[in-house]
């Protein structure tokens, strides 16, 4: 990698704004079906577990997409601009086709396809912005991850504002992804700190797996992912129960839970940006450990507060939303710094592939535990992930 320039490139903030906008718009596809779960359950007569699979299939599609990308080294071989733009357009099409799905099984296939193509939208953006920043890389990647976090929360807001109608939510998300493709296709260029590009080699995956610091960074990320997507998927359902417990109508509970779900997930955008600033000053592993300690504590606590005063429940949830994703960008930044330079894109893609595969376990486990034991255990078991993640980061700090 070239040595740092004494004067940062003047266009880097424009590129950061462009990529952040593209991630916000493109990743709004992720939780479209989750935000619309009550309508889809009624439309196709689904139970809670079947509705959960509408999110799980996005996760599995993303895992498949990232696995293919990792094995084929796409992030290190294919130019980032067309890779991102084409992936976003294909994901937008798959999401829009949900409106034409004749039933549950075709909808699952379309959600899988949406996740598959989003594998070309999320991981490449981490490498793309890293080519523009060496100093301040934590803040830059944190801003991009914050933007995609806000994008993932957007369907919940649209759902609440539009009175829970299916078509506006789906079409708005797909339109956003099309705009994201146009933004990157028109305005993005690689920065002054490009990573070395190598010809295709099956050995890149092996080089990543054999590299000790990269393994520890990926291990910390897996602990983080054990908690993150299960929380994002089920926090609005938790608040539906919270509002219902207080005697509201089903419609009021649905709207209220959608607004709180948007606020909680969206709070993570601030967490990503601030954690990025702190990490550049205090160290990435240190900030990641602090974020996991806070989020794990919230996971252990919040299930016991279902009947507590609403202000207290919402306050704890907002803190959880802030902390649960604050460390995410730092794991990506750590990988860009410790992984072999010729395999950074493959390392990032492998990291996300394994992480999102793990999320399918906890997304599926939460409703089972909630039905049998209640929210304290359903959310409390998510704290296991941050505990493991903290151990991995401690070991990484000792090796550096």
C-alpha positions in Angstrom: 0.0 0.0 0.0 1.4 3.5 -0.8 2.7 5.5 2.1 0.3 8.1 3.5 0.2 11.4 1.7 1.1 14.4 4.0 -2.1 16.2 2.7 -5.3 14.1 2.6 -7.1 14.1 -0.7 -9.6 17.1 -0.9 -12.3 14.9 -2.5 -12.4 12.3 0.3 -15.3 14.0 2.1 -17.4 14.1 -1.1 -16.8 10.4 -1.7 -17.7 9.7 1.9 -21.0 11.5 1.5 -21.7 9.8 -1.8 -21.0 6.3 -0.4 -22.9 7.0 2.8 -26.0 8.1 0.8 -25.7 5.0 -1.5 -25.4 2.7 1.5 -28.4 4.3 3.2 -30.6 4.0 0.1 -29.3 0.6 -1.0 -29.6 -1.2 2.4 -33.2 -0.1 2.9 -34.1 -3.3 1.2 -32.9 -5.5 4.1 -35.8 -5.2 6.5 -38.6 -4.5 4.1 -40.3 -7.8 4.8 -39.6 -7.5 8.6 -41.3 -4.1 8.7 -44.3 -5.5 6.8 -44.5 -8.8 8.8 -48.0 -8.2 10.2 -49.4 -7.5 6.7 -47.5 -10.5 5.1 -48.7 -12.8 7.9 -52.3 -11.8 7.3 -51.9 -12.0 3.5 -50.3 -15.5 3.5 -51.7 -16.8 6.8 -48.2 -17.2 8.4 -47.2 -18.0 12.0 -44.4 -16.2 13.8 -41.7 -18.7 12.7 -42.7 -18.4 9.1 -42.6 -14.6 9.3 -39.1 -14.8 10.8 -38.0 -16.8 7.8 -38.7 -13.8 5.6 -35.7 -12.1 7.4 -33.7 -15.3 7.7 -33.8 -15.8 4.0 -32.2 -12.4 3.4 -29.4 -13.4 5.8 -28.9 -16.7 4.0 -28.9 -15.0 0.6 -26.3 -12.6 1.9 -24.2 -15.5 3.2 -24.5 -17.2 -0.2 -23.6 -14.0 -2.0 -20.6 -13.3 0.2 -19.4 -16.9 0.0 -19.5 -16.8 -3.8 -17.7 -13.4 -3.7 -15.1 -14.7 -1.3 -14.4 -17.9 -3.2 -14.2 -16.0 -6.5 -12.3 -13.1 -5.0 -14.8 -10.7 -6.6 -14.0 -7.8 -4.3 -10.3 -8.1 -5.2 -10.7 -8.8 -8.9 -13.8 -6.9 -10.2 -13.7 -3.1 -10.2 -15.7 -1.7 -7.3 -17.9 0.7 -9.2 -19.7 -1.7 -11.6 -19.7 -4.4 -8.9 -21.7 -2.2 -6.5 -24.0 -0.6 -9.1 -25.1 -3.9 -10.8 -25.6 -5.6 -7.4 -27.8 -2.7 -6.2 -29.9 -2.8 -9.3 -30.4 -6.6 -9.1 -31.3 -6.3 -5.4 -33.8 -3.6 -6.2 -35.5 -5.8 -8.8 -35.7 -8.8 -6.5 -37.3 -6.7 -3.8 -39.8 -5.1 -6.1 -40.9 -8.5 -7.4 -42.1 -9.2 -3.8 -45.3 -7.4 -4.8 -45.9 -9.9 -7.6 -45.2 -13.0 -5.4 -48.2 -15.4 -5.6 -47.4 -16.9 -2.2 -45.0 -17.5 0.6 -42.6 -19.9 -1.1 -41.8 -17.5 -4.0 -41.5 -14.6 -1.5 -38.8 -16.6 0.4 -36.9 -17.1 -2.9 -37.1 -13.4 -3.6 -35.9 -12.5 -0.2 -33.0 -14.9 -0.7 -32.2 -13.2 -4.0 -32.3 -9.8 -2.4 -29.8 -10.8 0.2 -27.6 -12.5 -2.4 -27.3 -9.3 -4.4 -26.8 -7.1 -1.3 -23.5 -9.0 -0.9 -22.2 -6.7 -3.6 -23.5 -3.5 -1.9 -22.3 -3.9 1.7 -18.8 -5.4 1.9 -17.3 -3.7 -1.1 -18.3 -0.3 0.3 -15.9 -0.9 3.3 -13.0 -1.4 1.0 -14.1 1.4 -1.3 -14.0 4.1 1.4 -10.8 2.7 2.8 -9.1 3.6 -0.4 -9.8 7.3 0.4 -8.8 7.3 4.1 -5.8 6.2 6.0 -5.9 8.8 8.8 -9.5 8.9 10.1 -10.4 5.5 8.6 -12.4 4.5 11.7 -14.5 7.6 11.4 -15.0 7.0 7.6 -16.0 3.4 7.9 -18.1 4.2 10.9 -20.0 6.8 8.9 -20.7 4.4 6.1 -21.9 1.7 8.5 -24.0 4.3 10.3 -25.6 5.2 7.0 -26.4 1.6 6.1 -27.8 1.1 9.7 -30.2 4.1 9.2 -31.1 2.6 5.8 -32.0 -0.7 7.4 -34.3 1.1 9.8 -36.0 3.1 7.1 -38.7 0.5 6.2 -40.0 0.7 9.8 -40.5 4.4 9.5 -42.1 4.2 6.1 -44.4 1.5 7.5 -45.5 3.7 10.3 -46.0 6.8 8.2 -47.8 5.1 5.4 -50.3 3.4 7.6 -48.7 -0.1 7.1 -49.5 -0.3 3.4 -47.4 -2.9 1.5 -46.8 -1.3 -1.9 -45.4 2.1 -0.8 -42.8 0.4 1.6 -41.6 -2.1 -1.0 -41.4 0.4 -3.9 -39.8 3.1 -1.8 -37.0 0.7 -0.8 -36.4 -0.5 -4.4 -36.4 3.0 -5.7 -33.8 3.9 -3.1 -31.5 1.0 -4.2 -31.8 2.2 -7.9 -30.7 5.7 -6.8 -27.8 4.1 -4.9 -26.7 2.3 -8.1 -26.8 5.5 -10.1 -24.9 7.5 -7.4 -22.0 5.0 -7.4 -22.0 4.4 -11.1 -21.9 8.1 -11.8 -19.9 9.6 -9.0 -17.5 7.0 -7.4 -13.8 6.6 -8.2 -11.2 4.6 -6.3 -9.1 6.8 -3.9 -5.4 7.5 -3.6 -4.7 4.5 -1.3 -5.8 1.5 -3.4 -5.2 -2.0 -2.2 -3.0 -4.3 -4.3 -5.0 -6.1 -7.0 -4.0 -9.7 -7.7 -5.2 -12.2 -10.3 -7.7 -14.7 -9.2 -6.3 -17.3 -6.7 -8.0 -19.9 -4.6 -5.2 -19.4 -2.1 -6.5 -16.0 -0.9 -9.1 -17.5 1.3 -6.5 -19.8 2.9 -4.2 -16.8 3.4 -6.9 -15.1 5.3 -7.8 -18.1 7.5 -4.1 -18.8 8.4 -3.4 -15.2 9.4 -3.7 -15.0 13.2 -4.7 -11.4 13.8 -7.3 -11.6 11.0 -8.8 -14.7 12.7 -9.1 -12.9 16.0 -10.7 -9.9 14.3 -13.2 -12.2 12.6 -13.8 -14.0 15.9 -14.7 -10.7 17.6 -17.0 -9.8 14.7 -18.8 -13.2 15.1 -19.5 -12.4 18.7 -20.9 -9.0 17.7 -23.1 -10.6 15.0 -24.5 -13.2 17.4 -26.3 -10.3 19.0 -26.9 -7.6 16.3 -29.4 -8.9 13.8 -31.5 -10.9 16.3 -31.9 -7.6 18.2 -32.7 -5.6 15.0 -35.2 -8.3 13.9 -37.1 -8.7 17.1 -36.9 -5.3 18.9 -40.0 -4.0 17.2 -41.9 -7.3 18.1 -40.8 -6.8 21.7 -42.2 -3.3 21.6 -45.4 -4.6 20.0 -45.8 -6.7 23.2 -44.8 -3.7 25.4 -47.6 -1.5 23.8 -50.1 -4.4 23.8 -49.5 -5.0 27.5 -50.6 -1.4 28.1 -54.0 -2.0 26.6 -53.5 -0.3 23.1 -55.2 -1.6 20.0 -53.3 -3.9 17.6 -53.1 -1.0 15.1 -51.7 1.4 17.6 -49.3 -1.2 18.9 -48.1 -1.9 15.4 -47.6 1.8 14.6 -45.9 2.5 17.9 -43.6 -0.5 17.6 -42.6 0.6 14.1 -41.7 4.1 15.2 -39.7 2.8 18.2 -38.1 0.1 16.1 -36.9 2.8 13.6 -35.6 5.0 16.5 -33.7 2.1 18.1 -32.1 0.8 14.9 -31.5 4.3 13.6 -29.8 5.2 16.9 -27.0 2.9 15.8 -26.1 5.4 13.1 -24.9 7.8 15.8 -23.2 5.0 17.5 -21.2 4.1 14.4 -20.1 7.6 13.7 -19.1 8.5 17.3 -17.4 5.1 17.9 -15.4 5.8 14.7 -14.1 9.1 16.1 -13.3 7.5 19.4 -11.6 4.5 17.8 -9.2 6.7 15.8 -8.1 8.3 19.1 -8.4 5.5 21.6 -7.9 2.4 19.6 -10.4 0.2 17.7 -10.2 -2.9 19.9 -10.7 -0.8 23.0 -13.8 0.9 21.6 -15.2 -2.3 20.3 -14.8 -4.0 23.7 -16.6 -1.0 25.4 -19.5 -1.1 23.0 -19.9 -4.9 23.4 -19.9 -4.5 27.2 -22.7 -1.9 27.1 -24.8 -3.8 24.5 -24.4 -7.1 26.3 -25.6 -5.4 29.5 -28.6 -4.1 27.8 -29.4 -7.5 26.3 -29.4 -9.0 29.8 -31.6 -6.2 31.3 -34.2 -5.2 28.8 -36.3 -8.4 28.8 -37.1 -7.8 32.5 -38.4 -4.3 31.8 -41.4 -5.3 29.6 -43.9 -4.0 32.3 -41.7 -1.1 33.5 -42.6 2.5 32.8 -42.5 3.1 29.0 -39.9 5.8 29.2 -37.4 3.5 31.0 -37.9 0.7 28.4 -37.4 3.0 25.5 -34.4 4.6 27.1 -32.7 1.3 27.6 -33.6 0.2 24.1 -32.1 3.4 22.6 -28.8 2.8 24.5 -28.8 -0.8 23.2 -29.5 0.5 19.7 -26.6 2.9 20.0 -24.1 0.3 21.4 -25.1 -2.8 19.5 -23.7 -1.7 16.2 -21.2 0.9 17.3 -18.4 -1.7 17.1 -19.4 -3.1 13.7 -17.4 -0.7 11.6 -14.3 -1.1 13.8 -14.2 -4.8 13.1 -14.2 -3.9 9.4 -11.5 -1.3 9.9 -9.4 -3.7 11.9 -9.5 -6.2 9.1 -8.4 -3.6 6.5 -5.4 -2.9 8.8 -4.3 -6.4 9.9 -5.3 -8.6 6.9 -2.7 -9.3 4.2 -2.9 -6.3 1.9 -3.5 -8.4 -1.3 -6.5 -10.1 0.3 -8.3 -7.3 2.1 -11.5 -7.5 0.0 -11.6 -11.3 0.4 -11.0 -11.0 4.1 -13.9 -8.5 4.5 -16.2 -10.7 2.4 -15.3 -13.9 4.3 -15.8 -12.1 7.6 -19.3 -10.9 6.7 -20.2 -14.3 5.2 -19.5 -16.2 8.4 -21.0 -13.4 10.5 -24.3 -13.4 8.7 -24.5 -17.2 8.6 -24.3 -17.1 12.4 -27.2 -14.5 12.6 -29.6 -17.1 11.2 -29.1 -19.1 14.5 -30.1 -16.3 16.9 -32.8 -14.9 14.6 -34.5 -18.3 14.7 -33.8 -18.9 18.4 -35.3 -15.7 19.8 -39.0 -16.5 19.0 -38.6 -20.0 20.4 -37.1 -18.8 23.6 -39.7 -15.9 23.9 -42.6 -18.3 23.5 -41.3 -20.8 26.1 -39.5 -18.6 28.6 -40.3 -15.0 27.8 -38.2 -12.0 26.7 -35.6 -12.1 29.6 -34.1 -15.3 28.3 -34.8 -14.6 24.6 -32.8 -11.4 24.7 -30.5 -12.4 27.5 -28.9 -15.2 25.6 -27.7 -12.6 23.0 -25.2 -11.4 25.6 -23.1 -14.5 25.0 -21.9 -13.0 21.7 -20.4 -9.8 23.2 -18.8 -11.8 25.9 -16.9 -13.9 23.3 -16.2 -10.8 21.2 -14.5 -9.1 24.2 -12.3 -12.1 24.7 -11.2 -12.1 21.1 -10.4 -8.3 21.1 -8.4 -8.7 24.3 -6.3 -11.4 22.6 -5.9 -9.2 19.5 -4.6 -6.3 21.6 -2.1 -8.6 23.3 -0.7 -9.8 19.9 -0.2 -6.2 18.6 
